[in-house]
């Protein structure tokens, strides 16, 4: 099996991106589960509710240097591509979207945590212990099938 290192970022959270290592033959649902497992303190919704988007810019990936700009506003040429079918493998998604293999200094997946009366995103506090809010150009769509 071929391992793939996927660099992820949670939309609306100030901080660094994080890596999820997964077999290319594993499913999008498995990726959601790993994202949740590695961020249990921040993500309090069940993993099937997470919305994942490929961080696509042009024919490639969003450069990691543009992540902060993305959280403030969508960079020119940025495109969000939803990963809506949990039964697709990571390999299938990359092949279907004609994406190059994930590399370093790139953001590959954006994670949107749905908010509502039964779910919360725990804010990350900055050094002065003040809540930090960041808005993103990504919209939350209420898709119960995700």
N, C-alpha and C positions, 0 to 999 in steps of 0.2 A: 504494500500500500504506500502511496505517495503522501507524505505529510505536507500540509500547506500552512504557512504562518499568515494569519489574517490580522491586520492592524485595524482595530475598531475604536470608535469614539462615540460617547453618549451625547446626543444632542441636548443642549440646555445645561450641561455640566462643565464648569471650568476645570481644567486639569489636563493631564496628559492622556494620550490615547493608550490603549492596552492591547496586548497580543493574545490571540487565541490560536493555539496549534490544533489542527484537525486533519484527519485523513480526507483527501480529495473525494473519496467515494462516500463519505458520510453526508447526511442530509442537512438541508437548511434548518430543519427542526432540531438537529443535534447541535448546530452552531448556536441557535437561540438558547438552548439549554446550557451550553458552555459559557456564553456571555453572561447569563443570569448567575450561574454558579460562581463565576469569578468576581461578581459585583453584588453579592447578596446584601451588603450593607447599604448600597445605593438603590438597587432595583428591588422593589417590594411587590411587584406584580408577578403572576405565574409566567414562566418563560414563553408559553404559546402566545401570550398577548403582546410580546415585543414585536416591534416593526423594524425590519432590517432593510437597508438601502445600500446598493453598491455606490461607492463614492467615485463616480465616473467624471472625468474631465477630458473632453475630446475623445480620443481613441484609447486613452490610458486611465491611470488612477489619479486621484487628487493628491498633489504633493503635500507631505506632512507640514511643510512650511506655510501652507495656506489654510490649515485647520482653524486657527484663530480668526482669520478673515471670514471663513465659512460660518462660524458661530455668530459673527456680527452681521454679515450679509453674504448672499450667495456670490462667489467669485465668478467672473466672466468665464463662460464655457462650462460651468459646473452643471452636472445633470444628476438628478437622483433617480435611481432605477430600483423600484421595489422588488424585494425578494419575497413574493407572496405565496409561493407554492412550497410548503414544508417538505413535500415528498421529492423535490429535486435534490440531486447531489450537488456538492460544491463544484465538482468538475463540470456537470451539466450546465450550471449557471454561467460559469466562466466561458465555456464553449459557446453557449447560445448567445451570450452578450458580446462575443468576440473580444473578450478582455485578455490582456497579456497575463502571464503568471504574476502573482503578487510578489513584489520586491521590497527592498528597504526604502526608507524615507518616503513612504506612501501611506495614505489612509485608504483602506479597502472597503470598510463597512461602517455605515452610520447607524446607530441604534436609537430608535425613538421609543421612549417609555410612555405608554398611554397614561393620562391622568384622569381622575374621576373620583367619585365619592368613596370608592373602595380601594383605590390605589394611590400611592404617593411616590414621588421622587425625593429622596432625602437630599437636601441641599449640602453642597460642600462648602465649608466655611473657609474664608481666607485667613491670613495670619492675624488679623485684628479681630477675628471671631465675628465678622459681619457677613450676613447672607450675601452671596454674589449671584446675580441673575444674568443670564445671557439669553437673548432671543435668537432664534434661528429662522431661516426662510423655509424650513421644512414644515409642512402642514401635517397635523395629526388627522388621519382619516379613521373613522370609526368602523373598522372592518372586523366583524366578529369572527370571520373565518380564518384570520391570521393566527 
